[in-house]
Amino acid sequence: MIIQDTSLTRRSFTRGAGIAAAAMTVPSFSYAAGDTKVLRIRTYTDMKTLEPGDAAFDDMTVMLPIFNSPIRYKVGEDVRNWEFVPDIAEELEWVDNTHCKFRLKTGIAWTNGFGELTAEDLKFSYERIANPENNFAYLSDWDSLDTVELVDSHSGVIVLKEPNVLVKSLTLGLGRSTIVCKAAVEQAGGRFTTDPIATSGPYQIRSWTPSQKVSLERNPLWSGDKPDFDEIYLIPIPDANTASLAFDAGEVDITNIGESLAANYRDNPKEGTRLQIRELVGIEWLGINVDHPQFQDERVRRAVQLAVDVDQILEGSFLGLAPRANGLVSTGLVGHRDSNLYPERDVAQARELLGEAGLPDGFKATLP
């Protein structure tokens, strides 16, 4: 299991949004009374809503085991490829840039007697997020959706108003593609928060003690592969150091850790512990305001690019754990660069460019 932290700020040079590190016990589970197989996962925050259009990162940690999507991102050693694998889709194909044909598996049951999950549920789920009148926080993920045309009970076509590469490469693999039960949501008045009336995934919520623990148990109606654990506990621990202490004390089996703690686990491996480091979508970058009088000359901007010691920043801020980015688009996503335009620092060339720009003695600038 890979736990990724996407909550880190993009502009801070002192926090590592370029990587996510997770420490886990090996084997990463514990046994409760009666040999119940339990997995205890540290989360950053308590869940606030399970509405796909409003849910944030830790909410999705609860959503993913209890709901379904047509596809999901492949989990594995090389997650930079951003490959999709089926969840409950038997077929999903982009016919062209605005039409995505799908067929869902049959026999996926909603809990609490709401019957079978169908293409009508998918249509309802995506179109309600795309409707501005519903005022979902993540409307932009589906704002290019025109409609979902139904072919039969389990198949249809997702139709976009215009080509949108983000729907192809991100939205369909994230929590915004979660399918909710149309009948259950309508029964709840059109909206819900932490108490969905019907779910469909391999797990269901057994109990929730706010600020302490969300307990998941196997869904007896689940017709897919049997999940590995009888129960999953999601335990909110906001502070990274506290989470590390809880992990070392055996109170959680998996936790995200910051770069300083990751370096410690890497350099001082502990028996029975495995460290996984993964790249994230977030990019740390130094932006230059081209309208500022000091930076209107392209030669000055290029000089800054050549003079900044990126490797030193990576070592000092991220302890050498984060890779150097090749551009603003993360590796594996559509439009990424395979190599860096400025792979090495070149102070001599930077000085030459400044001289050409009329600044042979350099200049001073203050980062805001």
C-alpha positions in Angstrom: 0.0 0.0 0.0 1.3 3.4 -0.9 0.2 6.4 1.1 0.8 9.8 -0.6 0.6 13.2 1.0 -0.8 15.8 -1.4 -1.5 18.3 1.4 1.9 19.9 1.4 2.3 23.5 0.1 3.7 24.0 -3.4 5.7 27.1 -2.8 7.6 26.2 0.4 11.2 25.3 0.0 11.3 23.8 3.5 8.6 21.1 3.0 8.8 18.2 0.6 5.8 18.1 -1.7 8.1 16.4 -4.3 8.1 13.1 -2.3 6.0 11.1 0.0 7.5 8.6 2.4 5.6 5.9 4.2 6.9 3.7 7.0 5.2 0.4 7.5 5.6 -2.7 9.6 6.5 -6.0 7.9 4.2 -7.8 7.9 2.1 -4.6 8.0 -0.9 -5.7 10.1 -1.7 -6.7 13.7 -4.1 -9.2 15.1 -6.9 -8.3 17.4 -9.0 -10.6 19.6 -10.1 -13.7 17.9 -7.3 -13.5 15.3 -9.0 -10.7 13.4 -6.7 -9.3 10.8 -6.5 -5.5 11.4 -4.6 -2.8 9.5 -4.1 0.5 11.3 -3.3 3.5 9.1 -2.3 6.9 10.3 -4.1 9.8 8.5 -3.4 13.5 8.8 -6.9 14.7 9.6 -10.2 13.3 10.6 -12.8 12.8 7.8 -15.0 15.8 7.1 -17.1 14.6 4.2 -17.4 11.6 1.9 -19.1 13.6 -0.9 -16.9 13.0 -3.9 -17.3 16.6 -5.1 -16.1 18.0 -1.8 -13.8 15.4 -0.3 -10.1 16.2 0.4 -7.2 13.8 0.7 -7.9 12.1 4.0 -11.6 11.9 3.1 -10.6 9.9 0.1 -8.7 7.5 2.3 -12.1 6.5 3.7 -13.9 6.8 0.4 -11.7 4.5 -1.7 -12.4 1.3 0.3 -16.1 1.8 0.6 -17.0 3.1 -2.9 -16.1 2.2 -6.4 -14.9 4.0 -9.6 -14.7 2.6 -13.2 -10.8 2.7 -12.9 -8.1 3.5 -10.4 -4.4 4.2 -10.6 -2.2 1.2 -10.5 -0.3 0.8 -7.3 3.2 -0.6 -7.5 6.9 0.0 -7.3 6.9 2.4 -10.3 4.0 4.8 -9.9 5.5 7.4 -12.2 3.8 5.7 -15.2 0.3 6.8 -13.9 -1.2 3.6 -15.3 -4.9 2.9 -14.9 -6.3 -0.5 -13.9 -10.0 -1.5 -13.8 -12.0 -1.1 -10.6 -15.5 -2.0 -11.7 -15.1 -1.2 -15.4 -15.1 -4.1 -17.8 -14.4 -1.6 -20.6 -13.3 2.0 -20.7 -12.1 3.4 -24.0 -11.6 7.0 -25.3 -13.2 6.8 -28.8 -11.9 10.4 -29.5 -10.9 13.4 -27.4 -14.4 14.1 -26.1 -16.1 10.6 -26.0 -15.2 7.9 -23.5 -17.1 4.6 -23.8 -17.5 2.5 -20.7 -19.1 -0.7 -19.5 -19.5 -1.5 -15.8 -19.4 -5.0 -14.2 -22.7 -6.5 -13.2 -23.5 -7.7 -9.7 -22.0 -4.8 -7.7 -24.5 -4.4 -4.9 -25.3 -1.3 -2.9 -25.7 -1.8 0.9 -28.9 -1.3 2.8 -31.1 -2.8 0.1 -30.5 -0.2 -2.7 -30.0 -2.9 -5.3 -27.3 -3.0 -8.0 -24.9 -0.4 -9.0 -25.7 0.7 -12.6 -24.6 3.2 -15.3 -27.4 5.5 -14.1 -25.6 5.9 -10.8 -22.4 6.9 -12.7 -24.3 9.4 -14.8 -25.9 10.9 -11.7 -22.6 11.0 -9.8 -20.6 12.9 -12.4 -23.3 15.2 -13.7 -24.2 16.4 -10.2 -20.5 17.5 -9.6 -20.5 19.2 -13.0 -23.6 21.2 -12.2 -22.6 24.6 -10.9 -25.9 24.9 -9.0 -24.7 22.2 -6.7 -21.7 24.3 -5.7 -19.2 21.4 -5.2 -15.7 22.4 -4.1 -14.1 20.4 -6.9 -16.5 21.4 -9.7 -13.5 22.2 -11.9 -12.6 18.5 -12.1 -15.8 17.9 -14.1 -16.7 21.3 -15.5 -15.9 20.1 -19.0 -18.5 17.4 -18.8 -21.4 17.8 -21.2 -23.4 14.7 -20.3 -23.2 10.9 -19.8 -25.2 9.1 -22.4 -26.6 5.8 -21.3 -26.6 2.8 -23.7 -28.1 0.2 -21.4 -28.2 -0.5 -17.7 -24.4 -0.9 -17.3 -22.8 0.9 -20.3 -22.7 4.4 -21.7 -20.6 7.2 -23.0 -19.0 10.1 -21.1 -19.2 13.2 -23.3 -17.1 16.2 -22.8 -17.9 19.7 -24.1 -14.3 20.0 -25.3 -11.1 18.0 -25.0 -9.7 18.0 -21.5 -6.5 16.0 -20.8 -7.0 16.4 -17.0 -10.1 14.3 -17.2 -8.2 11.6 -19.0 -5.1 11.7 -16.8 -6.3 12.7 -13.4 -10.1 13.0 -12.8 -11.0 9.5 -13.8 -8.3 8.0 -11.5 -9.1 10.2 -8.5 -11.9 10.4 -5.9 -13.9 12.7 -8.1 -14.8 9.6 -10.3 -16.4 7.9 -7.3 -19.8 6.5 -8.0 -22.5 7.2 -5.5 -26.0 5.6 -5.2 -28.5 7.9 -6.9 -31.5 6.5 -5.0 -29.7 6.8 -1.6 -28.5 10.4 -2.3 -31.9 11.5 -3.4 -33.4 9.9 -0.2 -30.9 11.9 1.8 -32.1 15.1 0.3 -29.5 15.4 -2.5 -26.4 15.8 -0.3 -24.6 13.9 2.5 -21.4 14.3 4.5 -20.0 11.5 6.6 -23.0 9.2 6.6 -23.6 7.7 3.1 -26.8 5.6 3.2 -25.4 3.1 0.7 -21.9 2.1 -0.3 -20.6 -0.5 -2.7 -16.9 -1.2 -2.1 -15.1 -4.1 -0.4 -15.4 -2.4 3.0 -18.1 -0.5 4.8 -18.0 1.9 7.8 -18.5 0.1 11.0 -18.1 3.0 13.4 -16.6 6.5 13.6 -15.3 8.1 16.8 -14.5 11.7 15.7 -10.9 12.8 16.1 -10.0 9.2 17.2 -10.7 6.5 14.6 -12.7 5.4 11.6 -13.3 1.7 11.7 -14.0 -0.2 8.4 -15.1 -3.8 8.2 -15.5 -6.1 5.2 -18.7 -5.6 3.2 -20.5 -9.0 3.1 -22.2 -8.0 -0.2 -18.9 -7.4 -2.0 -18.6 -9.8 -5.0 -15.1 -9.0 -6.0 -11.8 -10.3 -4.7 -11.7 -10.8 -0.9 -9.9 -7.9 0.8 -6.8 -8.8 2.7 -7.9 -7.4 6.1 -10.9 -8.1 8.2 -10.9 -4.5 9.6 -9.1 -1.3 8.8 -8.6 1.5 11.4 -8.0 5.0 10.1 -6.4 7.0 12.9 -6.0 10.8 12.6 -2.6 12.1 13.9 -1.9 15.6 12.6 1.7 15.9 13.9 4.4 14.0 12.0 6.6 13.5 15.1 3.6 12.2 17.1 2.8 9.8 14.3 6.3 8.5 14.2 6.3 7.8 17.9 3.0 6.0 17.5 4.5 4.0 14.7 7.6 3.1 16.7 5.3 2.1 19.6 3.3 -0.3 17.4 0.1 1.8 17.6 -0.2 2.2 13.8 1.1 0.0 11.0 1.5 2.6 8.3 2.3 6.3 8.5 3.4 9.1 6.3 6.6 10.8 7.4 8.3 14.0 6.5 11.7 14.1 4.7 13.7 14.5 7.9 12.1 11.4 9.5 12.4 9.5 6.2 16.1 10.2 6.1 16.4 8.9 9.7 14.5 5.7 8.8 16.6 5.3 5.7 19.9 5.8 7.5 18.9 3.9 10.6 16.7 1.1 9.4 14.7 -0.6 12.1 13.9 -4.3 12.2 10.5 -5.1 10.9 10.0 -1.8 9.2 9.9 -0.9 5.5 10.3 2.5 4.1 8.7 3.5 0.7 9.5 6.8 -1.0 7.3 8.0 -3.8 7.2 11.0 -6.0 4.1 13.2 -6.0 2.4 15.3 -8.6 3.4 18.5 -6.8 6.4 20.5 -8.1 8.5 22.9 -6.1 9.5 25.8 -8.4 11.0 29.3 -8.3 8.7 31.6 -10.4 10.0 34.8 -11.9 7.7 37.8 -12.5 8.4 38.8 -16.0 6.7 42.2 -15.5 9.2 43.1 -12.7 11.7 45.7 -13.9 14.7 43.6 -12.9 13.4 40.5 -14.8 12.0 41.9 -18.0 15.1 40.9 -19.9 15.1 37.2 -20.9 18.8 37.0 -20.5 18.5 37.9 -16.8 15.9 35.3 -16.3 18.0 32.6 -18.0 21.0 33.7 -15.9 19.0 33.1 -12.7 18.0 29.6 -14.0 21.6 28.8 -14.6 22.9 30.3 -11.3 20.5 28.7 -8.9 22.1 25.6 -7.2 19.1 23.2 -7.5 21.1 20.3 -6.2 22.0 22.2 -3.1 18.4 23.1 -2.5 17.4 19.4 -2.9 20.0 18.3 -0.5 19.4 21.1 2.1 15.6 21.2 2.0 14.7 17.6 1.1 17.8 15.8 2.4 18.5 14.4 -1.1 15.2 12.4 -1.2 13.4 14.4 -3.9 14.4 14.2 -7.5 15.1 17.2 -9.7 12.1 18.2 -11.8 12.2 18.5 -15.5 9.4 21.0 -15.7 6.0 22.0 -14.2 4.4 18.8 -15.5 5.2 15.7 -13.4 6.9 12.8 -15.0 4.5 10.3 -16.5 1.7 12.8 -17.2 0.8 14.1 -20.6 3.1 17.0 -21.6 6.0 16.2 -19.3 9.6 16.7 -20.4 12.0 13.7 -20.5 15.0 15.8 -19.5 15.8 19.2 -17.9 16.5 22.2 -20.1 19.1 23.3 -17.6 20.5 20.0 -16.2 23.5 21.5 -14.5 24.4 24.8 -12.8 26.6 27.0 -15.0 27.7 30.1 -13.2 30.1 31.2 -16.0 27.3 31.2 -18.6 25.0 33.1 -16.1 27.7 35.8 -15.7 28.1 36.0 -19.5 24.3 36.5 -19.9 24.2 39.2 -17.2 27.1 41.0 -19.0 25.2 40.9 -22.2 22.2 42.3 -20.4 24.3 45.2 -19.0 24.7 43.8 -15.5 28.4 42.7 -15.5 28.6 43.1 -11.7 25.4 41.2 -11.1 22.4 42.5 -9.2 20.5 42.0 -6.0 16.9 40.8 -5.6 14.8 39.8 -2.6 12.6 36.7 -2.6 9.1 37.7 -1.2 
